[in-house]
Amino acid sequence: MTHPAYPGLSTRGFILPGEVPDRETAEGWTRWRKTRNSFVPAPRLTFADYTAMTKPERAIYDLHRRATHANLVLQDTPMSVVISELMATRLLNNSMKHKPTTRPGIMINGGGNQGKTETAAEAAAAFEDLWLSLEELLDVPPMPGARDLRATVAYVQTPVTATPKSTCQAILDFFGTSGRNMTLTQLVRQVRASLRDHRIRVLILDDITRLRMHRKDDQDTLDLIRALMSMRVTLILIGVGIPDSGLLSGGWQDPETGQWEFPEPGHKDWTDDASTQTARRFDLVDLRPFSYETPTEIADFVDHLAGLEDQLLLFNASEGMLTTGSMPEYIYRRTGGVVGLIERLLEDGASLAMDTKAEEITEELLDRVVIRTRDPKRHQAAGEEGDVPPNREAKKPAKVRRGRNSSFDEKGVPRTAASLN
């Protein structure tokens, strides 16, 4: 079925997702990397074109609109750009080293729903795209003894109860290699062989703060992680509340730069050489929520909302629906500037706007959207809940800077859909 206003009707099968790639396997990671930008959002139609469709055609288009709202494009933020740029530089530099020196790694710290994993995964996938293209361009000969399965990046979840054995097995599981019934020495040897033979350049260990350093197994696992850094592998460790986990001893955050610093010998907070083995091998970066205090911070937040607004396909949406009046202050108050909560609020709000036939997002409509409840089991100090600012007068929104998101090129929907059939 095709329609002059909506050619997507002929390929409507892609609207509903198939099997979601499992990034914790080499095959799943590769499939995700190659298809991560394959979703095609619904086109922006005029209400006249929409009403000219048959009822089944409108149903398909509405389904495509919902899928578009459920797959909002991951936007760069000033905070995520810092991480992406650091990873791009560090991964390429480390991978081009000929010396058998330890490759410095990166720790990514932040609260829940901040997009730590997706930011790191996207940066790693972009590096892998670049690295493979470089090897193809330079006609790099195959490595003697290398496995048929090529995996430049390995993504691994830290086991819930991490031990050296379980961590080794989680890494081997990525390659589909069994390490059952092996001794620890055999497991470590197998991990080293797998990383080398599959030509791994980047090892991502997510939820690293499951290591709390009060158990001997956790300390032994951290020693194992350090040992992996001598294998031409760049370690990317991701976690919530890394400074409080014990992974870094004696570190503090510079209030002006936001960077984490660690004591040198002779400093009053310095203990011994062993305590700096992790700190000096990693750069720690924070993925923080948006702030709403200075004009620049407010402008960055409004800019982010503008990019999201461009992706919403609602017939009654007015220009500046999310970026003018008191709406920016309202959204910030509801979400605390946490990227994942902003997306959830607007995704559910867009669905409610379609369900109620309002076809626009207002504060009254968003009042009906529940995005979270206070959970006493969550660790607020570690950022898992996020700090919601107190109610205050709406500030005048900063000038909107368009152009961050370019997924939708057709603009200017006539605002004539007071009600939909």
N, C-alpha and C positions, 0 to 999 in steps of 0.2 A: 504494500500500500504506500503510495506517495501522495504528497500534497504540495502545491506550488509554494505555499507559505512555510511549509515545514517538511523539508526533505528527510529529516530524521525519522519520519514515520516508516520509511523503507528499511531502516536498520534498528528498529526499536528493541531488538533482542539484547543490545548492550546496556540498556537502561538498568536492568536488574543485575546485581553482581553474581559472578560465578564463584568458584572456589577461591577463597582468599589465600594468597601465597603465605606460606609459613617461613618467615625470615630466619627462623632458627635452624634451618637446614640450608646446605649450599645450593641445592636445586631451587628451593623456595626463595632464597635471597636473590638468585639470578633472575628468576621469573619476575619478582617484585621490581627489581632494578630496571628491567627492560620494559615493564608495563606501567610503571608508577605514574606516568603522565598520559596514559591512554584514554582516560575517561573524557568524553566529549560532552560539555554542558549543553543544556537546551538553548536554542536561539532565543533572542528577545523579540517576541512578536507583538504587534499592535493588537489592541482589543478587538478591532474590526476584523483582523485576520483570524483571531481566535473564535469569534462568534460565527464566522463564515464556515468553520469546520463542522463536520458531523459530530454527533454526540460521542461515538467511539473515538474519533480523532482527538476531540478535546480531552477525553479520558487519558489517552496515551500521552498527550502533551503535558497534562497535569502531573502524570506519573514522572515524566522526565524533569519537570520543574522540581518535584520533591527530591529526586535523585541529585539534582544540581545543588540544592540547598544542603543535602546530606554529605556532599563532597566538595565543600568550599575549598578553594585553592589555599594551600599553606602559604601565608604571606610572610615576607621578611619583616622583622622588627629591628629597631636599633640594637636590642639585646642579642637577638639571634644572629645578626650580621657579624657581630664580634666573634661568635663561636664559629660560624661558617668560614670566615676569613682565616681565623687561626688554624682550623682544621685543614683548609686547602693548602696553606703554606707548610704546615708541619708535616702533613702526610707526603707531600711531594718531596720536600727536602729530605726527610728520613728515608724515603724509598730510593733516593738517588745516591745515598751514601755508599761508598765502597769500603770504608773502614769498618772493622768489626767492633765498633763502639756501641754502647747502650743508646738506643733510640729514645729520646725524651717523649713522654706521653702527655695526655691531657685528661684532666678530671672535669666533668661537667656537673655542676651542682645547681639545685633549684628545687622549688616546691612542686607539688603535684599539679597536673594539668598545665604545665608551663611549656610543653612541647620539646622537652629535652631529647627524648628518644627520636622523634621525627626530625628534629633539626640535625642531630648527629647522623642519623641514617641517610638523610638527603645529601649531606656533605660527603659522607663516605661513598655513596653511590656515584656522585658526580666525580669524585676522585677516581673511582674504578673505571668509569667511562673514559676519563682522560688517560689513565695509565694503559688501558688496553689499546686505545687508539695510538698512543705513542709507540707501543711495542709493535703494533701492526705497521705503522709508518716507517719505523726504523728496521723492520724485518729482523726482530730479535730471534735468534735460534732457540729451539726448545731446550729446556734444561735437562741434562742427563739424569735419568732416574725419577723424573717428575711424574706425578699421577696424571691420568687422562682428565680428571676433573679439575678444572681451573677455577680457583676461588681466591680472588685478590683480597676480599673482605670477609671476615667471619664475625657473625653477630651471635652472641651467646648470652642467655639469661643466667645470672648468678644463682645457683641452687638456693632454695629457701633455707636449708640447714647446710651451710657450705663447709665442706671438708676438702682437703687436697684431692682425695679420690673422687668425690662427687663433682668437683670443679673440672678435673681432668675429663671425666666422663661426659660432662656437658659440652666440652669443647669437641670431643671425639664424636658426639652425637650429631654435631653440625655437619660432619663429613660422612655420616652414616657408618662410622667405624665402631665396632664393639670393643669395649675394654673390660668386659665383665670377667671376674675371677682373676684379674691381674693384680700383682702387687703394686704398691705405689711407685716403686722404682721403674717397673715396666710401664705403668701408665704415663709417667712423665716422659719416658723415652718415646712412647707412642705419640704423645702430644707433640713433642718436638719434631718427630719425623713427619707427622701430618701437616704441621704448619710449614715445614720446609718443602715437602714434596708437592703440596697443593699450591705453593708459591704465595702464601698469605703475606700481605703487607700490612694489613690493619686488623686488629682484634678488638672488637667492641664487647665489653662486659657491662651489661645493664644491671640495674638494681644492686650496685656494688655495696651499698650501705647495709645489705643483709649481713655483711661482715661487721660485727660490732666490737671486735678486738678484746672481749672479755673472756673468750674461750680459747683454749690452746689451739684447737682445730682452725679457728679463724686466723690466728697469727701464722700458723703454718701455711694456710692458703695464701695469705698475703705474701709470704716468702716465695711461694710458687709463682705468683703473678709477677713479682719482681724478676724472677729468673727468666720468664718468657721475654722480657724486654731485651735480652742479649741475643735474640734470634732474628734480628733485622725486622722485627715486628713493632709497629706503633700501637701502643695500648691506649684505648679510649675508655675511661671508666665513667659511668653515669650513675648518679644517685641523688637521693633526697637527704639533705642534712649531712653532707660529707664532713664539714668542719666539726660536727658534734659526734661523729662516729668513731673517732680514734684512729682513722686512717692517716690523719695528718697530725703530727705532734707539735704543739706549740705554735700553731699558725694564727695569724690575725689578718683582718681585712682592713686595708687602708680606706678610711672614710671618704677621702677625696677622689681616689682613682677607682675604688671598688675592687682592686686587685688584692689577691692573697699573698702575704709575705711570710717568710719563715726565718727563724733565728739562725745566725751564723755563730761559729765558735767564739766564745768570749761574751756573747750577749747574755743578759741576765736570765732569759727564758730558754737558753740553749742547754740541753742535757748531755747528750753524748752523740757519737758518730752514728750509732745504729738508729737513733730517733729521726735522723734526717734522710734515711735511705729512700723513703717514699717521697717526701716533700721535694727533694732536689731533683727527682726524676720526672716530676709532673708539673705542669702549669694548671692551676685551678681557676676555672672561670665560672661565673654565676649567670644563670638565666633567670633574671628577675621579672616580676610583673611590671606592667606600665606604672609610672608614677603620674601624679596629677597636681604637681605643685608649681613648677615653673612654666613660663610661656612655651619654652621649647618642648618640655615633656607633654604639655597639653596638646601642642600641635602634632607631636608624634602619635598620640593616642587618637586624635581626630582623623589623622591621615590613615591610620589603621582601619577605623570605622568606615572611611570613604571607600577603601578597597573592598571591604565586605559589602557595603551598600551596592557597589557596582555589580556584585554577583547575584543579588536577590532579584528574582523575577516575579514581581508583584505588580498587578495592573494599576493599582491606585497609589503606588509609591511616588511620593513627591521628591523633587530634587532637594538633597540635604536632609532626607528623612532621618538619618542616623547622626548627622553632623551639625545640625543647627539647633537653636533654642536650648532647652535644658536636657535634651536627649543624651549628649555625651556624658554629662554629670550623672544622669540617671543610670546609664549603662555601667559607668565606673563604680558607682555606689553598689550596684547589684553584683558585680563581679570582682571588685578589688583590683581590676586591671590584669587579671589572670587570663592569658590568651585562650586556654581551653574552655574556660567558663564563658567568655565572651562569645565564642563560636557556638557553644551549646545553647546559650540564651537566644541567639539570633536564629539558629537552626530550628529550635522548637517554636520560636515566635513566628517564623515564616510559615511553618506548617499550620499553626493556629490561625494565622491570617488567611490561609487558603480554606481551612475548614469552616471558618465563620463567614467567609465571603467578604471579609473586610478588605483584603488584598493590599494592606499596608500595615506597617509596624508603628504602633504608638505606645506611649508609656502605659496607658490603660490596658492595652492588650498584653504587654510584657508583664504586667502585674499578675497575670493569670499563669505565667510560666514558672514552674518550680525547677530550679537548676541544682539545688543542693540543700541539705539540712546540716546543722551543726552536729558533728559526730564527736562525742567525747573521746573516742578511741583514736582519733586522728591526732597527730603530733603537730600542734599549731606552731610551736617554736621552730620546727623544721620546715615550715612553709607548706605543709600538706593541705591546710585549710585556706591559707591566704588571708591577708588582712583586709577586711572590708572597711573603707573609710566611713566616718560618721556622716550623718545627714547634714547638708549645708546648702547655702544658697548656690544656685547654678551660676557658674562663671561664664563669661562670654566666651564662646568657643573660638579657638584660634582659626586663622585662615586655613581652609582646606587645601591640601596639596595633592592634586590628582596625579595619577599616572603610575602608582605602584603596581596595580593589577591591570593586566591587559587581556584578560580572558574573554571579555565581551566587547566586541567592537561596535555593535549596533546600539546606539543610544536613543533616547527620546521617545519613550513609550507614551502615547496619548493617555491622559489620566481621565478616562471616560467610563471606567468600570465601577459604577457605584454599587452594583450588585451583579452577581454571576448566576447563571442558571445551571 
